[in-house]
Amino acid sequence: MRPANISMPYFDILLEQLSLGEATVQQAFGRHVHWGYWANPDQADGSVEDFAIATENLCQRVYAATGVKEHDRLLDAGCGFGGAIASLNEQFQTLDMTGLNIDPRQLDRARQTVQPLANNQIEFIEGNACQLPFANQSMDVVLAVECIFHFPSREEFFREVRRVLRPGGRLGICDFVSTPVFKAFQQLLATFTKPMLSGTFGRVNSCFTLSDYRALAQKTGFRLTFQEDITRQTLPTYPIVCHVFNQAGSLKVVRDVAAIEKISQFGLLRYVILSFAIEE
Ligand SMILES: C[S@@+](CC[C@H](N)C(=O)[O-])C[C@H]1O[C@@H](n2cnc3c(N)ncnc32)[C@H](O)[C@@H]1O
């Protein structure tokens, strides 16, 4: 059962398809639920296998940019099915990792599928990324892989991350950011675009620009240490996501994802990896 306070229709579809044992959905989204990264997008072959490799590549790129190292205590906020933790678990030996998610159904799957390897420790807990259930200065790294746009407030999240990070702590995210023109367009047409997107994705705020991130970092005690625009390297994602949801019979998702593809192709919505260090 979906918890009453959460609405993410695309996850309802994924969870239903996974419970039916749908092989294509399992391969595309059984581990990571985010876009793919192709170093050379012209070589994307359009297959679900290729997409699964690309989603793993994206997640690795985010945590590499954040400088995860052995013995770190790491929080993955909005951890989905635990894909980033599963990947880190395979690459490191001594991490203490916690996955946090607002949706207990996703956490059930994460607990079933991700078991600690070597000397890693793994825990999955239910919670809201804007009210982190952790002590002050208790984490070395916080990741938020393609999920911050769902959170009630980017500012509350950054403040909470600042509180829980130790000196030397880092935050790594990937997010869709608007160009200033597209932000203005969305604000103007919010009455139309919001209901359209929420019917597929639930609560989403994509009205945030790179300058907004710089201002937010400064306001909340962070320094932007890394930024990479990987819009072009993510574009092969769209046809494959449309294919998977089309097979699942979810035509509204297909239409909405195709609309985001057009907006991204026009360069109005950018896909970025950002990492931040705390100002000491
Ligand atoms: C696009 S999925 C990304 C999942 C995962 N990070 C991944 O890359 O596979 C967005 C995730 O954000 C989670 N989420 C949304 N709002 C949240 C909140 N307020 N606190 C914690 N997690 C949240 C959703 O449940 C979902 O797992």
The ligand as an SDF file (V2000), in Angstrom:
LIG
                    3D

 27 29  0  0  0  0  0  0  0  0999 V2000
   14.0790    9.7330   -9.0590 C   0  0  0  0  0  0  0  0  0  0  0  0
   14.0580    8.8510   -7.5530 S   0  0  0  0  0  0  0  0  0  0  0  0
   15.8040    8.6230   -7.2800 C   0  0  0  0  0  0  0  0  0  0  0  0
   16.0740    7.4570   -6.3890 C   0  0  0  0  0  0  0  0  0  0  0  0
   17.5410    7.1480   -6.1580 C   0  0  0  0  0  0  0  0  0  0  0  0
   18.2710    8.2820   -5.6350 N   0  0  0  0  0  0  0  0  0  0  0  0
   18.1660    6.6770   -7.4260 C   0  0  0  0  0  0  0  0  0  0  0  0
   18.8930    7.4900   -8.0320 O   0  0  0  0  0  0  0  0  0  0  0  0
   17.9710    5.5260   -7.8150 O   0  0  0  0  0  0  0  0  0  0  0  0
   13.6070   10.0770   -6.3280 C   0  0  0  0  0  0  0  0  0  0  0  0
   13.6130    9.5270   -4.9010 C   0  0  0  0  0  0  0  0  0  0  0  0
   13.3920   10.5820   -3.9550 O   0  0  0  0  0  0  0  0  0  0  0  0
   12.6330   10.0380   -2.8760 C   0  0  0  0  0  0  0  0  0  0  0  0
   12.0360   11.1440   -2.1090 N   0  0  0  0  0  0  0  0  0  0  0  0
   11.1030   12.0410   -2.5430 C   0  0  0  0  0  0  0  0  0  0  0  0
   10.8360   12.9360   -1.5780 N   0  0  0  0  0  0  0  0  0  0  0  0
   11.6160   12.6250   -0.5140 C   0  0  0  0  0  0  0  0  0  0  0  0
   11.8120   13.2050    0.7730 C   0  0  0  0  0  0  0  0  0  0  0  0
   11.1520   14.3030    1.1530 N   0  0  0  0  0  0  0  0  0  0  0  0
   12.6860   12.6330    1.6100 N   0  0  0  0  0  0  0  0  0  0  0  0
   13.3770   11.5190    1.2330 C   0  0  0  0  0  0  0  0  0  0  0  0
   13.2500   10.9280    0.0250 N   0  0  0  0  0  0  0  0  0  0  0  0
   12.3730   11.4800   -0.8480 C   0  0  0  0  0  0  0  0  0  0  0  0
   11.6390    9.1610   -3.5910 C   0  0  0  0  0  0  0  0  0  0  0  0
   10.9660    8.2700   -2.7450 O   0  0  0  0  0  0  0  0  0  0  0  0
   12.5350    8.4830   -4.6160 C   0  0  0  0  0  0  0  0  0  0  0  0
   13.1470    7.3620   -4.0690 O   0  0  0  0  0  0  0  0  0  0  0  0
  1  2  1  0
  2  3  1  0
  2 10  1  0
  3  4  1  0
  4  5  1  0
  5  6  1  0
  5  7  1  0
  7  8  2  0
  7  9  1  0
 10 11  1  0
 11 12  1  0
 11 26  1  0
 12 13  1  0
 13 14  1  0
 13 24  1  0
 14 15  1  0
 14 23  1  0
 15 16  2  0
 16 17  1  0
 17 18  1  0
 17 23  2  0
 18 19  1  0
 18 20  2  0
 20 21  1  0
 21 22  2  0
 22 23  1  0
 24 25  1  0
 24 26  1  0
 26 27  1  0
M  CHG  2   2   1   9  -1
M  END
$$$$
